[in-house]
Amino acid sequence: MAKKLVIVESPAKAKTIEKFLGRDFEVRASMGHIIDLPKKGLGVNTRKDFAPQYEIIEERKGVIAELKAASKKAEEVYLAPDPDREGEFIAWSLMQTLGLKNPRRAVFNEITRKAVQEAIQKPRAINEDLFNAQQARRVLDRLVGYKISPLLWRRVQSGTSAGRVQSVALRLICDRERQIRDFVPQEYWTITALLSKQGEQERFEATLVARLNELAGHQPMEGEEEGAAESEEGEGSAEGENERRSEETRRRLHIANQQEAEAILAELGGASFSVWRLIQREVRRQPPLPYTTSTMQQDASSRLYFKPKKTMSLAQQLYEGIELGPRGSQGLITYMRTDSTRVSDEAKASVRRFIEQSYGQPFVGSGRVGKLKATAQDAHEAIRPTDVTLTPEQVREYLTPDQYKLYSLIWRRFVASFMTPALFDTVRADIVAGQYVFRASGSHLRFPGFYAVWPRDEEERLLPLLAVDEVLALHELQPQQHFTQPPPRYTEASLIKELEELGIGRPSTYVPIISTIQERGYVTQEQRRFVPTWLGETINELLNKHFPEIVDVGFTADMEQKLDNVEEGRQSWTEFLRDFYETFKEMVARAEAEMNRVQKPVEELDELCPECGRKLVIRSGRFGRFISCSGFPECRYGRSFVNKTGALCPQCGGDLVERKTRQTKRTFYGCSNYPTCNFAIWERPVPEPCPRCGGLMVIPRGGQEPVCYEEVVLPQQNPEEQPQQNGLASSRRSTGSRRRKAQKSTESGAEASPSLNGATETTEAPSAAGELPLSTTVRAKSRRTRSASHATSNGNARSSGQRRSTTKAATGKSESKGTDKQKKKQRICEE
């Protein structure tokens, strides 16, 4: 009897689904897309309704042959790629390429036995509108990229490109950088009183907020009176809360400079501090909504330090299926590309039962209902566990550490969203001293609600029991100078949030956007925040000048809305492209005539070439920035460029310099005396030594204050992730193969930076396999590589082939062969 054939994208997904369908079904994987536009050439006939010229992807020809043979033997063929535009495109391409006449489209939002079987029992036809929307996006992006990119190659430098959505993301980053440069800090002061009840040791702080005459006639606004309830995260209360805070800001005392602060301190001399009024409230803090793709990526970045690309890769694994021992293979989460917070009725009932059984009826909530954004497609449910009874601890032994962290985050968020609000008892004390009012506040968690599973981001601030007109003891008045701060640079999380709020991109596009602008060298990351490079700012300036609509936020958001119209059948995809291309073609022609060539400025150093006496300059090459002689090519002097941090290595006293990992380009800080000293850390060091121990101080995260490396950072690490005595940093892995992979990555982590004559210098990079969201993990070389580095003391860098030869030297073989290869390569590069 012929079997029924089910085709999905990945082998992991195929393995999971096959167990749910039984012997009558054969499940195979297409390995993703099987056709695409050609790598060379436009591949779109703009004169014939933008007909795309698809080609079979070379690597998929063997898979296609196998799928054709299997489909001819099958009784029925089910196409079951992911339930989105891209999945519909894969299903259509399988139908066309395999010559299937009446394939059935199976769609499921989660990979569980029930969901898969229901999808097979109720298949549908391929959705032409969904396919056309993806096809229109692909053609649109090809038109923009292939028309603008060659122009930038000729006018700026080779290798540059301009994508439709990535260019808007680059503009946001460049605009933010311009705001930071133009920002003028404004000085202001605060005055804090350190108080206590008479005769008691417990102290608390109160901050000067206003003059008494400005508050005396003010009655507490709605929501401030005693006993009023407040819902801090509810939609309805947000406007009222913002209005109240805005009113308080207008009345707040502004101290502009030191003279004004000293005048106030003089007036407060000898003043008595007494409680003027107490405002007590019950505050309800609402639980968060379940995850969408955007909010999951944001939280994974801020809480787990995962890059969006890593987050989506882990989520894909959890969605496709994990082998759970006796339970078999099962998908742990629902489809991870969604912009909706909607949850099915069955899942709602299940999570409420689980909360009642595990925490009790008082913790069962109604569930938050998020307001659907105008740009949301709402095609899929929120990201949630497929089975809420599978707690993170129950499946931990079957998951890698990173899979466990992400599943735990998703599970806790979903359960928390259906729990009751947390209740706080808050008190605000207004304290009078002379003609001034100080304010102290405290809060106490009365009922945890959703905090039973979701971590709190703030600590309780308690005040002693106070009474109106009670006189307090003053211990100290603390004036402090401050300066207003510019808007912060974008992190990966905040950029994704901004793109989502502006309606730019869709859940499946956030990762490619962020990856592309980094891979092209348009931005770098400092303290996990985006900083545009010269190339990025130049490209942004040219696109703003010659293609203003392409980088316009509103225009790009409108394109996304029109693609949604194509998906919903309200507009023809060819009509959509025709409307866009007519204007775009004119912009390209005008830019071709008006865009001038841009020459990158050479940065001169206050240092002379040691070989010819001419000035040294900083240039850019394939491997980044490097120092060379301004007399090149007559003088070929060159060396690697390093950014000194001003801090000294705690191991040998050398300079700590900024470097980047070889593959992920993540910034780390290592000793300039490498390979003699292999000290390296992730956190940015600061020049000032620790005031207590005189050791190294580092900034753990952007915006935080420096802390002592020895006393604060290292104790927080998992002991298994601390560097070992042999210099190799080990990290916990679930299997021996992952441990060997991490070691191999560490051994090959040397990173080359160019010198002018083609020779390279190596810097040791932290292993990409060890990039965990914990504190610092020092990366160093393995014994084998370190012994090889000691065997070569001439200081020249080695290629990967030379590393192999020096490894042989460490095991007793002659090193002359490796040296000969090095000399030969040097000679070839110079020629």
N, C-alpha and C positions, 0 to 999 in steps of 0.2 A: 504493500500500500504506500502511495506517495505521501511524503510528509508535507506539512505546510511550512513555508519559509517565512521567517521574520528577519528583517534587516534593520539593524541599528547602527550607531556610529562607532562605538568603542567595544573592544573585546571584554572589558570589565562589565559593561552594561549587558552584553550578550550573555555572559556567564551567569549573571544574576537572573535575567529574564528566563533563560532556558529551564532553570529549576522550577519556575512557577508554571510553565506551560505543559510539561510532560513529554512523553515519547512521540506524540503525533506532530511535534513541532521541531524544526531545526532553526536555530538562531545564529546569524552570522553578522559580522561587522564590516562596514564600508571603510573604516578608518578615517572618518570625517568626510570632507568634501572630496568628490572624485573629478569634478570639472571646475575650470576657472577661466577667466580672461587670460590671454597670452601674457607671458612675462615681458616680451618685447613687442613694441607697437601698441597703438591705442586699443585695438581689438573691439572697437565700436563703430558701426557704420552710421555716421551722423546724418547721412542723406537718405537713409531708408529706415525711418522710424527708430533710429538708435538701436538697430539690431545688434546684439552682442555676438561675438565670434568666440564661443567657448571652445576650450581645448581640454582633452583628458590630461589630468595631472600625471606626469611620467611615473611617479612612485606608486600610482594606484592601478596601473595596467594589469599587474598580476592579480590584484584583488578583484578587479572587474571581470577578468576571465573566469575566476572561481565563482563569482556571484552569478554570472551568466549560465554557467553549467548547472549550478544548484537551482536556479529559477526555472530552467527548462524541465527539471525533474519534479518540481513542486506542484502540488495540487492547487494551492493558493499562495499568493505572495502578499505579505503585510509589510508596509514601510513604516518604521517606528522611530525615526530620528526625534530630536528634542522638539517640544511643542512651542516653537517660536518661528519667526520669519526665516531664520537661517536653517532651522530644521526642515521647514517646508521646501526651501530651495534644494536641500539635499535629497528630499523625497522626490521632487520633480526631476532632478538630474539622474537619479537611479531609474526612474520610470523611462526616461528618454534613452539613456545609455544602454540599459539592459533590454530595451525593446519590450517592456511590459505593457500589456493591453489594458487590463482592468485591475491594477493593484489596489489594495485596500490600505487606507491610511489609519494607523493606530496611534492614538494620542493619550498620554497619561502624564499627570502632574507629579506623581510619586511612583517609585519603583517598589511596590509591595505586591503581594500575590493577588489581593483583591483588585487593586487598581489596574494591574496588567491584564488580568483575565477579563475584566469589564471592558477594557479598551479593545481587546481582540473580539469580544462578542458584539461590540457596537462600533465597527469601523466607519469611516467616512471617506469621501473622495478627496483628492488633493485640492486644497483651497487655492485657486488661481490668483485671487486678490492678495493673499498672504505671500505667495511666491512672487508676484509682480512687485510688491512693495520692497522685498529684498533685492530683486533684480534692479529696480530703479535706484536704490541706494548704492548698489555696487557700480552701476554705470555712472551715476552722478559723481561718486568719489573718483572713478577712473578719469572722467572728463576733467575734473579740477586738477587732479594730481599730474596727469600727463600733458596738460596744456601749460600749467604754471611752472612746474618743476624744471623742465629744460631751460626755461627763461632764467630761473635763479641760478642754474648751473653756469650759464654763460656770463651772468652779471655779477655773481658773488663768488661762489666756489663750487667745485664738483661735489656731488654727494648730497646737496641740499634738496629739500622737497617741501611741498606745500600741500597739506591735506585740508579737506573742507572743514572738519571739526577740530582737528589738532591745531589749526591756525588760530581758531577762536580761543582755545585753551592757552596757547602761547600769548595771545593778546592780553588775556586776563592777568597772567603772571607779569608781563612787561608793564601793564598799567599800574599794577600794585607796586612794582619796583619804582616807578616814576613818582608815585605818591609818597613813598618812603624817602626818596631823595629830596623831594620838594618840601618835606615836612619840617616845620620850624618848632622845636620843643618850647613849651611854655612852662615857666617855673610856677610852682605852687607849694604851699606848706600845710601840714596837718599838725594838730596838737592833741596829744593823748594823755589822759589822766589815769594814773594807777591808783585805784581806790580799794577800800575794804570797809566792812562794817566796823563800828567802834569796838575796839578791844579784841578783834578777831584777826587771825593770820591769813585767811583765805583772801586773795586779791583778785580783782578783775579790772579790765580796761574799759574806759569810756572815751569816745572821740568827740571833739568839739564839732558841732553841726550848725549852730545858728546863734543869733542874738535873741535874747528873751523877748524883746518887743516885737520881733518878727513872727514869733510863734504864739505869743500870749493870746491873740484874738483868733487863732486858728483852731477850729474844732476838728477832731479826727474825722477823716474821710470815711465813706462807706467801706467797710472791710477792715477798718482800724479799731472800731469800738470793741470793747471787751466782750468776749464770747463769740465774736463773729467767726464763721468758718470760711476758709479760703482754699481754693483748689488751684495749686500753683501751676499745674501743667495743663489744665483744662482749657479748651478753646475759648469758652465764654469768659473765663476769669482773666485771661491774658491781657485783654485790652484794659480792664479795670486796674490791673496790677501795674501795667505800663503807665497809665494815667497818674496813678498815685505816686509812682517813683519819679515821674517827670515833674510833678508838683513839688515834691520834696527837694529835687535837684535845684529848682528855681529858688527855693528858700534857703538852701544850704549856704553857709558862710564861706566865702572865697578869700583865702589868704594868699596874696600875690607874691610876697617876697619876705625876706628875713626881717626887714624893718617893721612890717605889719605884724609878724609873728611875735617879735620882741615887745611891741606895744601892747598886744593882748596879754602876754605873759606878765607884763608890769601891772596891768589892770587886775589880773587874777591873783596878784600877790596878797596873801592873807585872807582871801575869800573863803567863805564856808560852802562846802558842797552838800547839798541835800536833795532828796528825791522829790521831784516836782509832780510827776505823774507816772503811772504804770499802765501799760496796755497789754492785756493778755488775750491771746487768740488760740483757737484750735486750727491748725493748718493741715489740710489734706494734700498729700503729694500723690498724684496719679501715677499709675504704672506706665511703663513705656509701651509703645505699639510693637507688634511683631516686626521682624526684619523684612525690609526690602533689600534688593541688591545693593543699593547705595548706602543705606544705613548699616548693613552688615559690613561692607568694606570700610566705612568710616570707623566703626567700633573696633573691628579687627586691627585697624591701623593704630588707633589711639590706646587700646587696651592690651593688645597682644604684640604690637609693633610689626604686624604682618603687612607686607606690600600688597596692594590690590591684586596683582597678578598671582601671588602666592595664595591669597585668600580664595580666589576663584578656582584655582587648581585643586585646593583641598576640598572646597565645596563640591566640585565635580566628582571627586572620589567618593565623598559621602553620599552623593545623590545616586551614583551609578551602582553602588553596592559594596558592602564590606562583609567578608567571611566572618560570621559570628559563632564559630564552633558548632555546637549541636543545633543551633537555630538555622544554620546554613547562610548563604549569601543574601543580604538584604540591603536595600537603600535606606539610609538613616534619615535623610532630610528630603523635603519636597524640592521641586525645580528651583534652581538658585538664580535664575534671571527673571526678575519680576519687579514691577513698580507699584504693586498693590499690597495693602495690609489686610485684605479680605481673608477670612478663614471659613472653611466649610462647616456646616452644621454638625457633621459627624465628628470633626476634630474638636469643635467647641464642647460637645457633650463629653468626649473622652477626657479632655484636659480638666474639666470641672470635676469629673469623678475622681481623677487622680489627685487633684488638690484636696478634695474633701477627705479622701482616704489617708493621705500623707500628712496633711497639715490641720485638717479640721474644717468644719463648715464656716466658721467666721472668716476664713481666708479665701473663700470662694467669691470671686468678683463677677461682674457682668461682662467684662471684656471691653477694652477700648475700641472705639470705632473711629478710624482715621478719616479725615476729610479727603476725598479723592481729588487729586490735582487735575487741573484742566488738561495737562499734557500727558497724564497717565493713561496707559493702554488698558490696564486692569484685566489682562488676559489670563493671569495665573494667580493662585493664592500667594499669601505671604510665605516667606521661608520659615519652615517649622519642622519639628521632628515628625517622621511618618508614624512613629509609635511613641507616645509620650511616656509610656511605662518603661521604656528602655532608657533608664537614667544614665548620665555620663559615667558614673562609677561602674555600672553593670557591664558596659561595653569597653571600658578602658583598656583591658588586657588585649583586645583585638585591634586597637588603633595605635597609630604612631603618636608620639607626643604632640605633634602639631595638629593632627586630625582630632585628637582628644580635646585640645584647647578650643578649636573652632566649634566642634559639636557641643561642648559644654556651654559655650557662649550662646549658640542658637537655641539650645534646649532651655536654658535659664531665662532667656529673653521671652520665649514663647509662654512658658509657664507663668512668669511674672506678669505678662500682659493680661492674664485672666484671673489675677488675684485682686484682693481689695486694696484700696489706697492705704498708704502709711499715714498714721495720725501723729502729729507733733503738738506738744504744748509749748507755745512760744511766749516769751515775755519781753517787752521793750521798756526800758527805764529811761526817762528823760530826767537828767540831773542838772539842777541849777547851781551856778557859781557866779555871784555878782550879776552882771548883765548878760551872761552867756549860758548856753544850754549844751550839755554833753549828753551823749547817747550810748547806752550799753544794751546789748541784746543777748538772749540766750534761748536755747531750744532743747526740748527733751522728747525723745521718741516714746510715745505712749503705747502705740500699737504698730508692729512692724509691717503688717500687710505684705506687699510684694517684696519688701526687703528681706523676707525669709529666704528668698532664693536669688535675689539680685543684689550685687554689692553696692554699698553706699559710697558715694564719692566725697562726702563731707563728714566731719566729726561733730559730736555734740558740743555745744558751748553752754555751759551752765552758769547761772547767776545765783548768788546767795538769796535767801528769802528776804525781800525788801518790803518796806512799807512807805506810803506817801508821807512826806515831811520828815522822813528819817534823815538824820545828819550822818554823813559818811566821813571816814578818815582819808585824807589825801597823803599819798606817799611820794609821788613824783609827777611832774609835768614834763612830757617828752615832746619837744618840737622836732619835726622832721621835714627835710626838704625833699621835694619830688619834682619830676618833670613829666609832662604829658608824653605819651609814646605814640609813634606812628602806627598805622595799621600793620598787623603782622603779615609776613610772607605766607604764601599758601603752603600748606602741607598736602600730602596726597589726599588725606581725608577731607580737608577743608575745600580743596579744589573740586573733588567729586561732589561735595555738597553744593558748591556754587553752580556747577554745571547742571545739576539736577534742578535747582531752584530756578535757573534761567531757561529751563526747557531745552537744553543742548545735549544731544546724545541720548542714548537709551541704555537700559541696564547692560546690554551686551557690549557697549562701546566704551565704557569708562576705562577699562584696563588697556585696550589698544591706544587710546588717546594719550594716557599718561606714559605708557611705554615708548611710544613713538617720539614724543618731544625730548625724551632723555636719550634715546638711541641716536637721534640725529645731532645731538650735541647742542640743542637749543637752550637747555637748562641743565643746571647741576643742582645737587642737594647739599645744603649746609645745615647741620643740626636738624636734618629731616625736613627742611623747608626749601622750596624751589627758588633758585636764583637764576635769572636769565644770563646767558653768556653773551659775548659780543656778537656771535653769529646769530643767536636767537633774537636779540634786539634789532639787528640789521634786517633780518628777514621780516620781522614784525613791522618795522618802519616802511619797508618797501611794499608789503601787502596792504598796509593802511593807506598808502599813497596811491597805489595803482589798482588795487582790488578792494576798495572799501566795503563793498557789499559782502564779499566772501568772509571777511573777518568781523562783520557786524553781528553783534549778539542777537539782536532782534531778527535779522534776516535768517540766521542759522536756525534759530528756534522755529521760525515760520516754515523752513524747509522740513523740519522734523514733523510739524503738524500736517504738512501736505503729504508726507510719506504715510502718515497715519490715515489720511483720507484715501490714499491708494489702497491701503490694506483693508479698509472698510468698504471699498467699492464705490466711493463717491467721486473718484477722479481716475481717468485713464493714466497709466504710468508713462505712456509716450507723450501725452499732452503735458504732463507735469515736467518732463525733461525738455520738451520743446519750449515751454515758457521760460525755463531757466537758461537754455543754451543760447537763445537769440541775444540776450543782454550780455551773457558771459563772453561770447565770441567777440563782441565789440571791445570789451575790456581787455582781452588778451591782445588784440591787434594794436590798441592804443598803448598798452604797456610795452609791447615789442618796439615801438617807435620812440617812446619817451624814457624808458628806464635806462639809466646810466650805469656803467660798471662801478662797483664798489671795491676799493682797495683797502684791505685790512691794515690799520696802522701798526707800525712796529714800535714796541715799547722798549725804550733805551734804559740801560742800567748805569748807575754811577760806579762802573767798574770797567777796567781796561782788560783787553784780551792778553793773557800771559804769554802768548806766542808772537803777536804782531803789534800790540800796543793800541789797536783800535778799540772803539767802544763795543761792549757786549750788548746784545739785544735779546729780547724774549720772542721766540717764534712759536708757531703751532704746527704740529704735524699729525700723522695718523694716530700717534699714541698720546697726544695731548701737547702741553706746553713744554718747551725746552730752551736752554740758553745757548746762543751761538755767537760767533763773531760777526760784526756788521760788515766785515770784508769778505764774506762768503761770496763766490766759491774760491777766491784766492787763498783765504785762510779757512781751514776746516776745523778749527777748534770748536768743541761743543761739549755740553754736559747737561745732566738732567736738571729740571727746575723743581725746587721744593719750596713749599710755604712753611716757614718756621712759625711755631706757635709761641715761642718765647719761654716755654717750659722746658725743664731738663729731665732727662731719663732717670728714673729712680734706681736703675740698675748700674749704669756706667757714667752718668753725668753728661751724656751727649745731648744734642738738641732733639726735641721731639718735633717731627715734621708731619705735614699732612700728606696722605697718600690715598690711593683708591684701589679697591680690589680688582682683580683682573677681569672677571666676568660680569659681576653685578654692578661694578663702578661705585660701590658703596664706600664712603669716606671712612678712613680710620687714621690713627696716629701712631707712628712708629719711630724708633730710635734711628737717627741719621748714621749711626755707626754699624748698621746692619751690613754684612751678616755676623760681624763680631758680636753684636748685641742684638737679640731678636725680640726685645720688648715691644709690644703693640697693644693698643686699646681702642675700643670703639668711641668712648666719650672724649669730647674735646677738652684738652688740658688747658689750664690757665697759667700765666707766668708766676702769679703770686703763690708762695708756698703756704702750706697749712699753718695757721697761727698757733696750733696746739703742738703738733709733732714735727713741723718743718718739712713734711712730705709733700707729695704731688696732690694738687687740687684739680678736680675735673667738673665739668658741667654735665650731669647725667642726661638731661633732656633740654631741648630748646626752651628758653624762657625761665629755667630754674636757676637758683643760686648755686655757686660753686660749692662742692663738698669735698671732704678728704677722701682720696682714693682708697687708702688702706683701711680706714675705719668705717666707711659707709658703703662703698661700692662692692668691694670684695666679699664682705660678710653676707651680702644679700644673694650671692650666687649659689646655685646648686653646686655642692662640692664636686660632683662628677663633671661639671663644666669648667672647673678651674684648671689652670695650666698645671701640667705634671712636671716633675723634676727634670725629665728628659727634654723638656721644651715643647712637647706636643700637647696641644689643648684637646682634651677629649670631651665629647658631648654624648649624652645618653641617647642610645639608638635602640630600636626595638629588635633588630636582628644584627647578626655578625656582619652581614653584607653591607648594611648601612654604616656600620662602624668602619669597615674597610674603605667604603666610599669616601667617608669624611677624612680618613687618613690620607687617601690618595689625593683628594682635593687640596689638603694642606701641603702635601709634598710638592704639588705642582702649582702652588699659589704664587710663584714669583711673577712679578709684573714688569714688563719692559717699558721703559720710557726712552724716546728717541734722542740720539745726539746727531749732529749734523752730518757726520761722515758715514752714518748708517750703523755704527756700533750701538749697542744697547747697554743700559745699566738696569739691573734688576732690583726691585723692592719687594719684600715679602708681604703678601696680602693675607688678611684673615680669611680663613676658609669659608667659602660661600655656604658649604653644608652646615656650618656652625652658626649661622645667623639666626639665633634664637631671640625671642622677645624678652630676654632677661637683661641683667646688667652687663657689665663688661666681661668678655671672654677673651683672654689673651691668646693670640694665634702665634704659633712658632713653628719652626721646622721640625721634621722628624729626625731621629738619630741618623738615618741613612743619608738624608740630604744635607744635614748639618756637617757630618763628617766629610762629605764630598766638598762642601764649601770651604772647610778648613784646608782641604788638600790643594785648593787653588787660591793662592794668596795674592795674585797680581791685581785683584780689584776689578778686572773687566767682567762684564755681564756675560751670561751664557744663554744660548738658545736651548730649547727643549732637548735637542739632540746632544748638545754639550752636557746637559744635566745627566743624560743617560750615560755618557762616557765617563763622567767624573764619579758616577755611582759605581761603575765597574772598577774604577781606581780604588774606591773605598773597600772593595772586596778582594783586593790584592792584585788586580790587573794593572797593566801599564797605563799611564795617563797621557802618554805621548800622542796616541791616536786622537784623543779628544782635543789636545792642544793644536795638532795639525789641522783638524777641522775648523777650529776657531780662527786660526790664522788665514785659512783659505776663505772662509766666509767674510772676514774683515777685508781681505784683498778684493773680493768680488764686489762688496758694498762700496768700497772706495772708487773702484773702476766705474 
